[in-house]
Structure formats: structure tokens, C-alpha cells
Amino acid sequence: MPLRFRNIDATPDDPVEAWGFEGMLAAIDRGYAVDWRKLIEALVDDPSLRAIYDDAREAAESTSTVTLLDAALAARIRSADEEARERLRTAFRATRLTQAQLAARLSTSRSRVTSYLSGAVTPAMDVLVAVEGIARERRAPSLAAHLELV
């Protein structure tokens, strides 16, 4: 059953800007993924809606949906630096190397790798690309070995 609003003139088909507090609250508590996606997209596109959303999230009964929406919104509004740092950390874990081993592969110091992973220093794009390449390279032999066992 699709989301329906009560006691307001807007419908879920209207732009989120027309929903107001009651529409956002209804979407949080009784909505579905399609409604939440629309809400998140609107919040990303128009940050001025955040005040209404913040009020609605505080009044919402579904704390699990609020947690989900907050995480989705945070993921969408990450800065380029945060995105690069997360990609670097993910690639580093995928290499299954120590920081010292990765530093040697990158021809840099372990302390420099540590500063990249901690976010103290944002690495150049070529460092991110290199670490992602090492991760792919290190995954490939284990995948090949697994396929030979099958």
C-alpha cells in the first residue's frame, strides 16, 4: 500500500518541499524505500529543508528509520576528502598488508601512510589509485586459486 498523507493538502507525489513537517513525519514513520529516497534526495538538493527534517526526525516514532535515513543522508553529503579517505581505508584493508608493507610498495614512509589513513593528510589521487590497484592485484591471485579448487 503506498504512502498516504493525512490532514495535509500535499501528496507523496508532490515535491518534498510541499510536504512540510507532517509529510516528512509520515514518510519517516509510514513510508517505504521509495519515499525515503525521495526525502533524502530533496535534503541533499535543498539543505534549507534540513530544519523541517530535523523537527520531523525528533518527533518520529520509528527510531530505526531515523537511524537509517541519517546514515543515508550522511553518506550522500560526504565531502570529497571524506570520500577519498573512506576509499583509501577500504582499499588498504583489501590489500591485507601492514602499513609498513604498503608504505614500501608506495615508496613512502609508514608514518605517511598512517597520516593518510587517519585523515590528517589527504593523499593525492595517484596514491588512492595506487592503493586500489594493489588491492585488486592482491585479490586476483586468491580468486584465481579459489577458481582452481572448484
Secondary structure as the mmCIF struct_conf table of DSSP 4:
data_model
#
loop_
_struct_conf.conf_type_id
_struct_conf.id
_struct_conf.beg_label_comp_id
_struct_conf.beg_label_asym_id
_struct_conf.beg_label_seq_id
_struct_conf.end_label_comp_id
_struct_conf.end_label_asym_id
_struct_conf.end_label_seq_id
BEND BEND1 ARG A 6 ASP A 9
TURN_TY1_P TURN_TY1_P1 PRO A 12 ASP A 13
BEND BEND2 ASP A 14 ASP A 14
HELX_RH_3T_P HELX_RH_3T_P1 VAL A 16 ALA A 18
TURN_TY1_P TURN_TY1_P2 TRP A 19 TRP A 19
HELX_RH_AL_P HELX_RH_AL_P1 GLY A 20 ARG A 30
HELX_RH_AL_P HELX_RH_AL_P2 ALA A 33 ASP A 45
HELX_RH_3T_P HELX_RH_3T_P2 PRO A 47 LEU A 49
HELX_RH_AL_P HELX_RH_AL_P3 ARG A 50 ALA A 59
BEND BEND3 GLU A 61 GLU A 61
HELX_RH_AL_P HELX_RH_AL_P4 THR A 63 ARG A 76
TURN_TY1_P TURN_TY1_P3 ILE A 77 ILE A 77
HELX_RH_AL_P HELX_RH_AL_P5 ALA A 80 THR A 95
TURN_TY1_P TURN_TY1_P4 ARG A 96 ARG A 96
HELX_RH_AL_P HELX_RH_AL_P6 GLN A 99 LEU A 106
TURN_TY1_P TURN_TY1_P5 SER A 107 SER A 107
BEND BEND4 THR A 108 THR A 108
HELX_RH_AL_P HELX_RH_AL_P7 ARG A 110 SER A 118
TURN_TY1_P TURN_TY1_P6 GLY A 119 GLY A 119
BEND BEND5 ALA A 120 VAL A 121
HELX_LH_PP_P HELX_LH_PP_P1 THR A 122 ALA A 124
HELX_RH_AL_P HELX_RH_AL_P8 MET A 125 LEU A 149
#
